[in-house]
Amino acid sequence: MKRSKKIVFACHCLLNQNARAQRTAKCHGVVKEFIDFCIENEYGIVAIDCPQLQFEPLIREPATKEYYDNSRMKIISKIIAKKVIEQIKAYLENDYQICGIFGIEGSPSCGAIKTHILSGDGKSVSVKGSGVFIDELKKSLNKAKLEIPIFDWDIQAKKLLAN
């Protein structure tokens, strides 16, 4: 069978909602709509390691970008971003098309278009902006002179969000 040679990179929790913080999973396991979207477009999927799981335990409370915006999380994010860049380059060198990188809408680490921050009254609010990992990934892409579109997948709305 002929390969499509079309690849997307997906943040870990699109493929495994069990990795999300307590009370934040939007479905039981894989995000079916995202998988269906990839099948319909003939995309192969490369999973991106979860930076939050390397930062803290699997069973954890939801947090905001401020919580993750620290030197340890940035180091973890840079290591993962470096691995993503190496994988992207390997596919590109073999004539594959990288069709996008998919983050999670609202994630404090993997949100691409929206993230959660603390408001003035100490509550978590969704705002325009990217999470800590996506910030580091964007820097790594720029440094490598790679222009790959980055999207959010809105799990609740079951759709793609683009800038």
QUIFENWO-V307332 format. One record per residue. N is the residue number from 1. RES is the residue in one letter. SS is DSSP state (@ for helix, = for strand, . for the rest). PSI is psi as a letter, one per 20 degrees, with the letter a starting at -180 (NA if undefined). NEAR is the number of other C-alpha atoms within 8 Angstrom. Layout:
# QUIFENWO-V307332
n & res & ss & psi & near
N & RES & SS & PSI & NEAR
N & RES & SS & PSI & NEAR
This chain:
# QUIFENWO-V307332
n & res & ss & psi & near
1 & M & . & q & 2
2 & K & . & p & 3
3 & R & . & q & 4
4 & S & . & h & 6
5 & K & . & k & 9
6 & K & = & p & 11
7 & I & = & q & 13
8 & V & = & q & 13
9 & F & = & p & 11
10 & A & = & p & 13
11 & C & = & q & 15
12 & H & @ & g & 11
13 & C & @ & i & 12
14 & L & @ & h & 11
15 & L & @ & i & 11
16 & N & . & n & 10
17 & Q & @ & i & 14
18 & N & @ & i & 8
19 & A & @ & i & 9
20 & R & . & q & 9
21 & A & . & q & 11
22 & Q & . & p & 9
23 & R & . & j & 5
24 & T & . & i & 7
25 & A & . & p & 10
26 & K & . & i & 7
27 & C & . & r & 7
28 & H & . & h & 7
29 & G & . & d & 8
30 & V & . & q & 11
31 & V & . & n & 12
32 & K & @ & g & 6
33 & E & @ & h & 8
34 & F & @ & g & 11
35 & I & @ & g & 9
36 & D & @ & g & 8
37 & F & @ & g & 8
38 & C & @ & g & 11
39 & I & @ & g & 8
40 & E & @ & h & 7
41 & N & . & j & 6
42 & E & . & k & 8
43 & Y & . & p & 12
44 & G & = & q & 9
45 & I & = & p & 9
46 & V & = & p & 8
47 & A & = & p & 9
48 & I & = & p & 10
49 & D & . & q & 7
50 & C & . & o & 9
51 & P & @ & h & 12
52 & Q & @ & h & 8
53 & L & @ & h & 9
54 & Q & @ & i & 8
55 & F & @ & h & 9
56 & E & . & r & 7
57 & P & . & r & 7
58 & L & . & g & 8
59 & I & . & o & 6
60 & R & . & r & 8
61 & E & . & q & 6
62 & P & . & q & 8
63 & A & . & r & 7
64 & T & . & r & 12
65 & K & @ & h & 14
66 & E & @ & h & 8
67 & Y & @ & g & 7
68 & Y & @ & i & 11
69 & D & . & m & 9
70 & N & . & r & 8
71 & S & @ & h & 6
72 & R & @ & g & 7
73 & M & @ & h & 14
74 & K & @ & h & 12
75 & I & @ & g & 8
76 & I & @ & g & 11
77 & S & @ & g & 13
78 & K & @ & h & 12
79 & I & @ & g & 8
80 & I & @ & g & 11
81 & A & @ & g & 12
82 & K & @ & g & 10
83 & K & @ & g & 8
84 & V & @ & g & 9
85 & I & @ & g & 11
86 & E & @ & g & 8
87 & Q & @ & g & 8
88 & I & @ & g & 9
89 & K & @ & g & 8
90 & A & @ & g & 8
91 & Y & @ & g & 11
92 & L & @ & h & 10
93 & E & @ & i & 7
94 & N & . & k & 6
95 & D & . & k & 7
96 & Y & . & q & 10
97 & Q & = & p & 9
98 & I & = & o & 11
99 & C & = & i & 9
100 & G & = & r & 11
101 & I & = & p & 12
102 & F & = & o & 13
103 & G & = & a & 15
104 & I & = & p & 15
105 & E & . & p & 15
106 & G & . & i & 12
107 & S & . & p & 12
108 & P & . & i & 15
109 & S & . & g & 14
110 & C & . & j & 15
111 & G & . & p & 17
112 & A & . & h & 16
113 & I & . & h & 14
114 & K & = & q & 15
115 & T & = & r & 19
116 & H & = & p & 14
117 & I & = & r & 12
118 & L & = & p & 12
119 & S & . & r & 8
120 & G & . & h & 5
121 & D & . & j & 5
122 & G & . & j & 6
123 & K & . & q & 7
124 & S & = & p & 9
125 & V & = & q & 8
126 & S & = & p & 9
127 & V & = & r & 9
128 & K & = & p & 7
129 & G & . & r & 9
130 & S & . & q & 14
131 & G & . & r & 16
132 & V & @ & g & 15
133 & F & @ & g & 14
134 & I & @ & h & 13
135 & D & @ & g & 9
136 & E & @ & h & 12
137 & L & @ & g & 12
138 & K & @ & g & 8
139 & K & @ & g & 8
140 & S & @ & h & 12
141 & L & @ & g & 12
142 & N & @ & g & 9
143 & K & @ & h & 7
144 & A & . & i & 7
145 & K & . & l & 6
146 & L & . & p & 7
147 & E & . & n & 6
148 & I & . & p & 9
149 & P & . & q & 7
150 & I & = & p & 10
151 & F & = & r & 14
152 & D & = & q & 15
153 & W & = & o & 13
154 & D & = & o & 11
155 & I & . & g & 10
156 & Q & . & g & 5
157 & A & . & i & 5
158 & K & . & l & 9
159 & K & = & r & 9
160 & L & = & p & 8
161 & L & = & p & 10
162 & A & . & q & 7
163 & N & . & NA & 4
